[in-house]
Amino acid sequence: MSDLASKTCVPCRGGVPALKGEELVALSHQVPLWQVVNEHHVTRKFEFPDFRKALAFVNRVGEVAEQQGHHPDILLAWGRAEITVFTHKIDGLAESDFILAAKIDKLYP
């Protein structure tokens, strides 16, 4: 597990460029189970044996998101959850997106 999970998300106020190139690749290697899509967002699917466990996971993700002040898009379905993270103010990826992804990874059994 990367040290990203020990960091704190920093609120983005906009006006900064989204991550691209080598810096984006370096961060993505620290959360290898997440897929970088079009250098715009990261996404990961999580599977569970039933709806109740998927819901419990999503609720834990929500708590971490609130603590960090950084909120992912969450799709909840029977036996699965899909999490998508990006920074809306810059319409792309920032370090905080990878921090949140690493923190979410720690919640998954």
ABEGO torsion letter per residue (X at the ends): XBAAAABBBBBBAEGBBBBBEAAAAAAAAABAABBBBGGABBBBBBBBABAAAAAAAAAAAAAAAAAAGBBBBBBBBBGBBBBBBBBAAAGBBBAAAAAAAAAAAAABX
